[in-house]
Amino acid sequence: MKYKALTGLAALVPLAACTNKAQQPNIVFFLVDDFGWVDSSVQYGEELYPNNLRFNTPNMQRLSERSTVFGSAYACAVSTPTRTSIMTGMNAAHTRITNWTSAYKDIPSDATGGGFWMSDNKSSGDAAAGDVLGRPDWNLNGISPVEGVPHTQYANSLVQYLKDAGYFTIHVGKAHWASAGTPGVNAYNHGFCVNVAGTMAGMPRDYSGMDNYGNTKERWNEFAVQNLVEYYGTPTHLTDALTSEALKTLDYPIRHRQPFYLYLASYATHTPIQADERFAQKYRDAGMDEGQAAYASLVEGVDASLGRVLDFLDAKGIADNTVIIFMTDNGGNSENKQKGGVLHTQNKPLREGKGSNYEGGIRVPLMICWPGKNRICRCDVPVICEDMFPTILDIAGIKDYRTVQDLDGQSILPLVTGKGEGPSPDRPLVFHYPHKWKPYDLVDIDFLSAVRVGDWKLVYRIIDGALAVSAPTPGERSEAAARAIELYNLKDDLGEEHNVAADYPDIARRLADTLSAKLRRWDAVMPIVLSTGAQAPLPDQLVLE
């Protein structure tokens, strides 16, 4: 629904402005980076899969045993769209923030159309098709709390509402909502009272305190992690340093009996895949190659961070009044050689990984623990990252709020508590990645849109859709249209191995119409067909035989 606009920019404020008292529960949002659905021992699916057994994650398991565990939770395929959807309550196709923001404003981050890389992109069915698509005109500068900033989505932040309701609001770790040179890059402008290490950076320069987290003359760039000087020259891993800083920030609200919102967004497990030597050796001894062992150690470091937070809350006597939300920003990376192992298999039984709108790139871990109030169960109702905005405000008891943006998310609190009516299991969930991710072809990652409705999921290959309306002969157009639309029944085919679009043409058409209507309503960006200069077609514009 549309709400009346609120005015003003949250400026950098003195601590006293963040000290209103209220009785709401504390909230910890524990967000992990590039962490896959099967990267822990927690059972999110119908069974435990072999990949669930690779890593030692006792604290995630501990949290799951007291949480509502969501087996069909979704994020976006890459980082910034998820993080901005959480902050705004909007679908990424709606914000038009469909890729990760670059460090500096007005610089495209995608691999087509003059960004960091230049590369051909080919049809998934015909590697000789030549250049097909160019970069869409997306909101490459991210979100903005100020209206009128070019290439941004103007929105009211979730955090500002929490702060206005009396919460002491804390950001620690990775932000990555906006580009430097825009007001959205500043965490204080979104309502945070404290910010540790949150900048435009989407990855750390270095995980090692011995290398000052990248803050050395030889290694510095804009990804060097800030605000951790006291750990320079020590063996303290970045994940552990950020956890220590997060726990320090809680002293003030606890002493003043003020509810707090801690957004602890680990840089792990994003590249560079550098071993956390507290944990790495046992994985080497178990026979993992160096990349696998290093990644496993990053996972266990995140688990140890979660354990420190849980122990701290217990020790302070506030665990019973603290809600823990554990989530990740996209699926696990499956194409980066730094992780070792066999590429494109790390998220099995899910297909593909980060950057892709197949399940491995968008289905993510989600647990919510509200002691004494949540159901301890696995919930299979599909939910999505933009649901976090209304859910968190619902948890905080904040009901009467107005936003300048249209909200797409729905509160999933009824699914957690078992009270009230939550989102329908058949609600359409939309995923949109109209970009090329890397400077080389990734057939099951680049230029994909998708929609899930109930157990059915449609994947739209935008390159083939473009060829379906621009190929020179009717036969070529028909073949491209057939390749462009894929249909899967996730209940029967979690790995998306069997395209059944030809077997269920009515369902394929219905989902193509649903996806197209959503993208059209949101004025979603589409890549440009280089041969015509027009936008790539939506799936309902194809002639499906």
C-alpha positions as CSV (number, residue, x, y, z in Angstrom):
1,M,0.0,0.0,0.0
2,K,1.0,3.6,-0.5
3,Y,1.7,5.8,2.6
4,K,2.1,9.5,3.1
5,A,5.6,10.8,2.9
6,L,7.7,11.5,5.9
7,T,10.2,14.4,5.7
8,G,13.8,15.1,6.6
9,L,17.2,13.4,6.5
10,A,18.5,11.6,9.5
11,A,21.7,13.5,10.1
12,L,24.7,12.4,12.1
13,V,23.3,13.0,15.6
14,P,24.7,13.1,19.2
15,L,24.3,9.9,21.3
16,A,21.7,11.6,23.4
17,A,19.3,11.7,20.5
18,C,19.3,7.8,20.5
19,T,18.3,7.4,24.2
20,N,14.5,7.3,24.2
21,K,13.3,4.5,26.3
22,A,10.7,1.9,25.3
23,Q,9.7,-1.6,26.3
24,Q,10.0,-3.4,23.0
25,P,12.1,-6.6,22.6
26,N,15.7,-6.3,21.6
27,I,16.4,-7.4,18.0
28,V,19.6,-8.9,16.6
29,F,19.7,-9.3,12.8
30,F,22.6,-11.6,12.1
31,L,23.3,-11.4,8.4
32,V,25.9,-13.6,6.7
33,D,27.5,-12.9,3.3
34,D,27.5,-15.4,0.4
35,F,26.5,-18.3,2.7
36,G,24.6,-21.1,1.1
37,W,21.4,-23.1,2.1
38,V,23.5,-26.2,2.9
39,D,26.5,-24.5,4.4
40,S,25.6,-25.6,7.9
41,S,24.3,-28.6,9.8
42,V,20.9,-27.0,10.1
43,Q,18.2,-28.9,8.2
44,Y,16.4,-26.4,6.1
45,G,15.1,-29.0,3.6
46,E,13.1,-32.2,3.9
47,E,16.3,-34.0,4.8
48,L,20.0,-33.4,5.6
49,Y,22.1,-33.5,2.4
50,P,25.7,-34.4,2.1
51,N,26.7,-30.8,1.9
52,N,25.1,-30.1,5.2
53,L,27.7,-32.3,6.9
54,R,30.9,-30.5,5.6
55,F,31.3,-27.9,8.3
56,N,31.2,-27.6,12.1
57,T,28.4,-25.2,13.0
58,P,27.2,-26.1,16.6
59,N,25.9,-22.6,17.3
60,M,23.7,-22.4,14.2
61,Q,22.4,-25.8,15.2
62,R,21.8,-24.5,18.8
63,L,19.9,-21.6,17.5
64,S,17.8,-23.8,15.1
65,E,16.6,-25.9,18.1
66,R,14.9,-22.9,19.6
67,S,13.8,-21.2,16.3
68,T,11.2,-21.2,13.6
69,V,13.3,-22.4,10.7
70,F,12.2,-21.3,7.2
71,G,12.9,-24.0,4.5
72,S,11.8,-21.8,1.6
73,A,13.3,-18.4,2.4
74,Y,14.6,-16.3,-0.5
75,A,16.9,-13.4,-1.0
76,C,18.2,-11.8,-4.2
77,A,20.9,-13.4,-6.3
78,V,23.6,-10.8,-5.2
79,S,24.2,-8.7,-2.2
80,T,23.1,-5.1,-2.6
81,P,19.6,-5.9,-3.9
82,T,18.9,-8.0,-0.8
83,R,20.3,-5.5,1.6
84,T,18.4,-2.6,0.1
85,S,15.2,-4.7,0.0
86,I,15.6,-5.4,3.8
87,M,16.0,-1.7,4.4
88,T,13.1,-0.5,2.2
89,G,10.6,-3.4,2.1
90,M,10.6,-3.3,-1.7
91,N,11.4,-6.0,-4.2
92,A,14.6,-5.4,-6.0
93,A,12.8,-5.2,-9.4
94,H,10.7,-2.5,-7.9
95,T,13.7,-0.5,-6.5
96,R,15.5,-1.0,-9.8
97,I,18.5,-1.9,-7.7
98,T,19.1,-5.2,-9.4
99,N,22.9,-5.5,-9.1
100,W,25.6,-4.7,-6.5
101,T,26.4,-1.0,-6.2
102,S,29.9,0.1,-7.1
103,A,32.2,1.9,-4.7
104,Y,31.7,5.3,-6.3
105,K,28.6,6.9,-7.7
106,D,27.6,6.6,-11.4
107,I,30.0,3.7,-12.1
108,P,28.2,0.6,-13.4
109,S,29.2,-2.6,-11.6
110,D,27.8,-5.1,-14.2
111,A,29.9,-6.6,-16.9
112,T,28.1,-5.2,-19.9
113,G,27.8,-1.7,-21.3
114,G,31.0,0.0,-20.2
115,G,31.3,-1.1,-16.5
116,F,34.3,-2.7,-14.9
117,W,34.5,-5.3,-17.6
118,M,33.5,-5.6,-21.3
119,S,32.5,-9.0,-22.6
120,D,30.3,-10.7,-25.2
121,N,27.2,-12.5,-24.0
122,K,25.8,-15.3,-25.9
123,S,22.5,-17.1,-26.2
124,S,22.2,-20.1,-23.9
125,G,21.3,-22.1,-27.0
126,D,23.7,-20.7,-29.6
127,A,27.2,-19.7,-28.6
128,A,27.7,-18.1,-32.1
129,A,24.9,-15.7,-31.6
130,G,27.3,-12.8,-30.9
131,D,26.5,-9.8,-28.7
132,V,22.9,-9.8,-27.7
133,L,22.2,-7.6,-24.7
134,G,23.5,-4.4,-23.2
135,R,23.4,-3.0,-19.7
136,P,20.0,-1.8,-18.4
137,D,19.5,1.7,-17.0
138,W,19.3,0.5,-13.3
139,N,19.6,2.4,-10.0
140,L,23.3,1.8,-9.7
141,N,23.8,4.2,-6.8
142,G,21.6,2.3,-4.5
143,I,19.1,3.6,-1.9
144,S,18.8,7.2,-0.8
145,P,17.1,8.9,2.2
146,V,17.1,12.1,0.2
147,E,14.8,12.6,-2.8
148,G,16.2,13.5,-6.2
149,V,19.6,11.7,-6.2
150,P,20.1,10.3,-9.7
151,H,20.0,6.5,-10.1
152,T,18.8,5.9,-6.6
153,Q,15.6,4.6,-4.9
154,Y,14.3,7.2,-2.5
155,A,12.9,5.4,0.5
156,N,12.3,5.6,4.2
157,S,14.6,3.2,6.1
158,L,13.5,0.5,8.4
159,V,16.1,1.6,10.9
160,Q,14.8,5.1,11.2
161,Y,11.4,3.8,12.4
162,L,13.1,1.7,15.0
163,K,15.1,4.7,16.2
164,D,12.1,6.9,16.3
165,A,10.3,4.3,18.4
166,G,13.1,4.3,21.0
167,Y,15.5,1.7,19.8
168,F,19.3,2.1,20.1
169,T,20.3,1.2,16.6
170,I,23.6,-0.3,15.8
171,H,25.3,-1.2,12.5
172,V,28.4,-3.4,12.6
173,G,30.0,-4.9,9.5
174,K,29.1,-4.8,5.8
175,A,26.6,-2.1,4.6
176,H,26.8,-2.0,0.8
177,W,23.5,-0.1,0.3
178,A,24.8,2.8,-1.8
179,S,27.8,4.3,-3.6
180,A,30.2,6.8,-2.1
181,G,29.3,10.3,-3.0
182,T,25.6,9.8,-2.2
183,P,23.8,10.3,1.1
184,G,22.7,6.7,1.2
185,V,26.2,5.4,1.8
186,N,26.2,6.9,5.4
187,A,24.6,4.6,8.0
188,Y,23.7,7.5,10.2
189,N,21.5,8.9,7.4
190,H,19.4,5.8,7.6
191,G,18.8,6.1,11.4
192,F,21.7,4.2,12.9
193,C,23.1,5.6,16.2
194,V,26.3,3.7,15.9
195,N,28.2,2.5,12.8
196,V,31.2,0.2,12.9
197,A,32.9,-0.6,9.5
198,G,29.8,0.0,7.3
199,T,30.8,1.8,4.1
200,M,30.3,1.4,0.3
201,A,32.5,-1.7,0.4
202,G,30.9,-5.0,-0.7
203,M,33.9,-7.1,0.3
204,P,36.8,-6.9,2.7
205,R,40.3,-6.0,1.5
206,D,41.7,-8.5,4.0
207,Y,40.4,-10.7,6.8
208,S,43.7,-10.6,8.8
209,G,44.5,-8.2,11.7
210,M,48.1,-8.8,10.9
211,D,47.5,-7.0,7.6
212,N,45.4,-4.3,9.3
213,Y,42.3,-5.6,7.4
214,G,43.9,-4.0,4.3
215,N,44.8,-0.7,5.9
216,T,48.5,-0.7,4.9
217,K,50.4,1.5,2.5
218,E,51.0,-1.4,0.1
219,R,47.5,-2.9,0.1
220,W,45.0,-0.1,0.9
221,N,42.0,0.4,-1.4
222,E,38.4,1.4,-0.7
223,F,37.6,-2.1,0.5
224,A,39.9,-1.8,3.5
225,V,37.7,-2.3,6.6
226,Q,37.5,0.7,8.9
227,N,37.1,1.3,12.6
228,L,39.2,-1.6,13.9
229,V,42.5,0.1,14.6
230,E,43.0,-1.6,18.0
231,Y,43.2,-4.9,16.3
232,Y,45.9,-3.9,13.8
233,G,49.0,-6.1,14.0
234,T,47.2,-8.8,15.9
235,P,46.1,-12.3,14.7
236,T,42.4,-11.3,15.3
237,H,40.3,-12.4,12.4
238,L,37.9,-9.8,10.9
239,T,34.8,-11.8,11.9
240,D,36.0,-12.0,15.6
241,A,37.0,-8.3,15.7
242,L,33.6,-7.2,14.4
243,T,31.9,-9.5,16.9
244,S,33.9,-7.9,19.7
245,E,32.9,-4.4,18.6
246,A,29.3,-5.4,18.3
247,L,29.2,-6.7,21.9
248,K,30.9,-3.5,23.1
249,T,28.2,-1.4,21.5
250,L,25.5,-3.2,23.5
251,D,26.9,-2.0,26.9
252,Y,25.2,1.4,26.5
253,P,21.6,0.3,25.8
254,I,21.8,-2.5,28.3
255,R,23.0,-0.2,31.1
256,H,20.3,2.3,30.2
257,R,17.6,-0.4,29.9
258,Q,16.9,0.7,26.3
259,P,15.8,-1.7,23.6
260,F,18.4,-2.2,20.9
261,Y,18.5,-3.2,17.3
262,L,21.8,-4.8,16.4
263,Y,22.4,-5.3,12.7
264,L,25.5,-7.5,12.7
265,A,26.4,-8.1,9.0
266,S,29.5,-10.2,8.7
267,Y,31.8,-9.7,5.8
268,A,32.4,-13.5,5.8
269,T,32.0,-15.7,3.9
270,H,32.6,-13.3,0.9
271,T,35.8,-13.5,-1.1
272,P,38.7,-13.2,-0.6
273,I,38.6,-16.7,0.7
274,Q,41.3,-16.4,3.4
275,A,41.6,-19.0,6.1
276,D,40.6,-18.3,9.7
277,E,43.5,-20.1,11.3
278,R,41.6,-20.7,14.5
279,F,39.6,-23.4,12.6
280,A,41.3,-24.2,9.3
281,Q,43.7,-27.0,10.2
282,K,41.1,-29.6,11.1
283,Y,39.6,-29.2,7.7
284,R,43.0,-29.7,6.0
285,D,43.6,-32.7,8.1
286,A,40.2,-34.1,7.0
287,G,41.4,-34.0,3.4
288,M,39.9,-30.8,2.1
289,D,41.9,-28.8,-0.4
290,E,43.2,-25.4,0.7
291,G,40.3,-23.5,-0.8
292,Q,37.7,-25.8,0.8
293,A,39.5,-25.7,4.1
294,A,39.7,-21.9,4.0
295,Y,36.0,-21.5,3.2
296,A,35.1,-24.0,5.9
297,S,37.1,-22.0,8.4
298,L,35.2,-18.8,7.5
299,V,32.0,-20.7,8.0
300,E,33.1,-21.9,11.4
301,G,34.2,-18.4,12.3
302,V,30.7,-17.1,11.6
303,D,29.3,-19.8,13.7
304,A,31.7,-18.9,16.6
305,S,30.5,-15.3,16.2
306,L,26.9,-16.3,16.6
307,G,27.9,-18.4,19.6
308,R,29.5,-15.4,21.2
309,V,26.4,-13.3,20.7
310,L,24.1,-16.0,22.1
311,D,26.4,-16.5,25.2
312,F,26.6,-12.7,25.8
313,L,22.8,-12.4,25.8
314,D,22.6,-15.3,28.2
315,A,25.2,-13.8,30.5
316,K,23.5,-10.4,30.5
317,G,20.2,-12.0,31.4
318,I,18.4,-10.5,28.3
319,A,18.2,-13.5,26.0
320,D,14.5,-14.1,26.9
321,N,13.7,-10.6,25.6
322,T,15.8,-10.7,22.5
323,V,14.7,-11.7,19.0
324,I,17.4,-13.3,16.9
325,I,17.0,-13.2,13.1
326,F,19.6,-15.3,11.2
327,M,19.7,-14.8,7.4
328,T,22.1,-14.6,4.5
329,D,22.1,-12.2,1.6
330,N,22.2,-14.6,-1.3
331,G,23.1,-18.2,-2.1
332,G,26.6,-19.6,-1.8
333,N,29.2,-18.7,-4.4
334,S,29.5,-21.7,-6.8
335,E,31.7,-20.4,-9.6
336,N,34.8,-19.0,-7.7
337,K,37.9,-21.1,-7.7
338,Q,39.1,-19.7,-4.4
339,K,36.6,-21.9,-2.6
340,G,38.2,-25.1,-4.0
341,G,36.3,-28.2,-4.8
342,V,34.2,-28.7,-8.0
343,L,32.7,-25.5,-9.3
344,H,28.9,-25.2,-9.6
345,T,28.3,-28.0,-7.1
346,Q,28.7,-26.5,-3.7
347,N,25.0,-25.8,-3.2
348,K,23.7,-29.2,-4.2
349,P,21.0,-30.4,-4.2
350,L,20.1,-26.8,-5.3
351,R,21.1,-25.7,-8.8
352,E,23.9,-23.1,-9.3
353,G,24.7,-20.4,-6.8
354,K,25.3,-16.7,-6.2
355,G,24.3,-14.5,-9.1
356,S,21.8,-17.0,-10.4
357,N,18.0,-17.1,-10.1
358,Y,18.1,-20.9,-9.9
359,E,17.5,-22.1,-6.3
360,G,21.2,-22.2,-5.4
361,G,21.5,-18.5,-5.9
362,I,18.4,-17.3,-4.1
363,R,17.2,-19.9,-1.6
364,V,18.9,-19.0,1.7
365,P,19.0,-19.9,5.4
366,L,16.5,-18.0,7.7
367,M,15.8,-18.6,11.4
368,I,13.8,-16.5,13.8
369,C,14.0,-17.0,17.5
370,W,11.7,-15.1,19.9
371,P,11.9,-17.0,23.2
372,G,8.5,-18.0,24.5
373,K,6.7,-16.7,21.4
374,N,8.0,-18.5,18.3
375,R,7.0,-21.9,17.2
376,I,9.9,-24.4,17.2
377,C,9.4,-26.0,13.8
378,R,10.3,-25.8,10.1
379,C,8.0,-23.6,8.1
380,D,7.9,-24.2,4.4
381,V,5.8,-21.2,3.4
382,P,7.9,-19.3,0.9
383,V,9.1,-15.9,2.2
384,I,11.5,-13.3,0.8
385,C,13.9,-10.6,1.9
386,E,11.6,-7.6,1.5
387,D,9.4,-9.3,4.2
388,M,12.0,-8.4,6.8
389,F,11.0,-4.7,6.8
390,P,7.3,-5.2,8.0
391,T,8.3,-8.2,10.1
392,I,10.9,-6.4,12.2
393,L,8.5,-3.4,12.7
394,D,5.8,-5.9,13.7
395,I,8.2,-7.5,16.2
396,A,8.9,-4.1,17.6
397,G,5.2,-3.3,18.0
398,I,5.4,-0.4,15.5
399,K,2.1,-0.3,13.6
400,D,1.3,3.2,12.6
401,Y,4.0,4.2,10.2
402,R,4.0,5.8,6.7
403,T,6.5,5.4,4.0
404,V,7.3,7.3,0.8
405,Q,7.7,4.0,-1.0
406,D,5.2,1.3,-1.8
407,L,5.9,-1.8,0.3
408,D,6.1,-5.2,-1.4
409,G,6.9,-7.3,1.7
410,Q,4.5,-8.8,4.2
411,S,5.0,-9.5,7.8
412,I,5.9,-13.1,8.4
413,L,5.5,-12.8,12.2
414,P,2.2,-14.8,12.1
415,L,4.2,-17.7,10.6
416,V,6.6,-17.4,13.5
417,T,4.1,-17.2,16.4
418,G,1.3,-19.2,14.8
419,K,-1.1,-16.3,15.6
420,G,-2.9,-14.3,12.9
421,E,-2.8,-14.6,9.1
422,G,0.6,-14.7,7.4
423,P,1.5,-14.6,3.7
424,S,-0.2,-17.1,1.5
425,P,1.9,-20.2,0.4
426,D,0.8,-19.3,-3.2
427,R,1.9,-15.7,-3.1
428,P,4.1,-14.9,-6.2
429,L,7.7,-14.2,-5.4
430,V,9.7,-12.4,-8.0
431,F,13.5,-12.5,-8.7
432,H,15.1,-10.3,-11.4
433,Y,18.7,-10.2,-12.5
434,P,18.9,-8.4,-15.9
435,H,22.7,-8.3,-15.8
436,K,25.9,-10.1,-16.8
437,W,27.8,-10.9,-13.6
438,K,31.3,-11.6,-14.7
439,P,33.6,-10.9,-17.7
440,Y,33.0,-14.3,-19.0
441,D,29.8,-16.3,-19.9
442,L,27.9,-17.9,-17.1
443,V,24.9,-19.6,-18.8
444,D,22.9,-20.4,-15.7
445,I,23.6,-17.1,-14.0
446,D,23.5,-14.1,-16.4
447,F,20.3,-12.4,-17.5
448,L,17.7,-14.4,-15.6
449,S,14.3,-13.6,-14.1
450,A,12.1,-15.9,-12.2
451,V,8.8,-16.2,-10.3
452,R,7.7,-18.8,-7.7
453,V,4.0,-19.5,-7.1
454,G,3.3,-22.3,-4.7
455,D,5.4,-25.3,-5.8
456,W,5.8,-24.0,-9.4
457,K,8.7,-21.9,-10.5
458,L,9.3,-20.3,-13.9
459,V,12.7,-19.2,-15.0
460,Y,13.0,-16.7,-17.9
461,R,16.2,-16.6,-19.9
462,I,16.2,-13.0,-21.1
463,I,18.9,-13.5,-23.8
464,D,16.7,-16.1,-25.5
465,G,13.7,-13.9,-25.1
466,A,15.5,-11.2,-26.9
467,L,16.4,-13.6,-29.7
468,A,12.8,-14.8,-29.9
469,V,11.7,-11.3,-31.1
470,S,14.8,-10.4,-33.1
471,A,16.0,-13.6,-34.8
472,P,15.9,-13.4,-38.6
473,T,13.6,-16.4,-39.3
474,P,10.4,-17.8,-37.8
475,G,12.0,-21.1,-37.0
476,E,14.9,-19.4,-35.1
477,R,12.4,-17.2,-33.2
478,S,10.3,-20.2,-32.3
479,E,13.3,-22.1,-31.0
480,A,14.5,-19.2,-29.0
481,A,11.1,-18.7,-27.4
482,A,11.0,-22.4,-26.4
483,R,14.5,-22.0,-24.7
484,A,13.5,-18.8,-23.0
485,I,10.8,-20.3,-20.7
486,E,11.6,-23.0,-18.2
487,L,9.1,-24.5,-15.7
488,Y,10.0,-26.5,-12.6
489,N,7.9,-28.2,-9.9
490,L,10.1,-27.6,-6.8
491,K,8.2,-30.1,-4.7
492,D,9.2,-32.9,-7.1
493,D,12.4,-31.4,-8.5
494,L,14.3,-29.3,-6.0
495,G,17.4,-29.4,-8.2
496,E,15.5,-27.9,-11.2
497,E,16.8,-30.6,-13.4
498,H,13.6,-31.3,-15.4
499,N,12.1,-28.4,-17.4
500,V,8.4,-29.3,-17.8
501,A,7.2,-26.2,-19.6
502,A,6.2,-28.3,-22.7
503,D,4.2,-30.7,-20.5
504,Y,2.3,-27.9,-18.6
505,P,1.9,-25.1,-21.1
506,D,-1.0,-23.5,-19.3
507,I,0.9,-23.3,-16.1
508,A,3.9,-21.9,-18.0
509,R,1.8,-19.2,-19.6
510,R,0.1,-18.3,-16.3
511,L,3.4,-17.8,-14.5
512,A,4.9,-15.9,-17.5
513,D,1.9,-13.6,-17.3
514,T,2.3,-13.2,-13.5
515,L,6.0,-12.4,-13.8
516,S,5.4,-10.0,-16.6
517,A,2.6,-8.2,-14.8
518,K,4.8,-7.7,-11.7
519,L,7.8,-6.4,-13.7
520,R,5.5,-4.1,-15.8
521,R,3.8,-2.7,-12.7
522,W,7.1,-1.9,-11.1
523,D,8.6,-0.5,-14.3
524,A,11.4,-2.9,-13.8
525,V,14.6,-2.4,-15.8
526,M,15.4,-4.7,-18.7
527,P,18.6,-5.0,-20.7
528,I,18.9,-3.5,-24.1
529,V,18.7,-5.6,-27.3
530,L,21.8,-4.4,-29.1
531,S,20.5,-5.2,-32.5
532,T,17.4,-3.0,-32.1
533,G,18.1,-0.6,-29.3
534,A,14.9,-1.6,-27.6
535,Q,14.4,-3.2,-24.2
536,A,14.4,-7.0,-24.0
537,P,10.8,-8.4,-24.1
538,L,9.0,-9.5,-21.0
539,P,8.0,-13.2,-21.1
540,D,4.4,-12.6,-22.0
541,Q,5.5,-10.9,-25.2
542,L,6.8,-14.2,-26.5
543,V,4.8,-16.5,-28.7
544,L,4.8,-19.8,-26.9
545,E,3.8,-22.8,-29.0
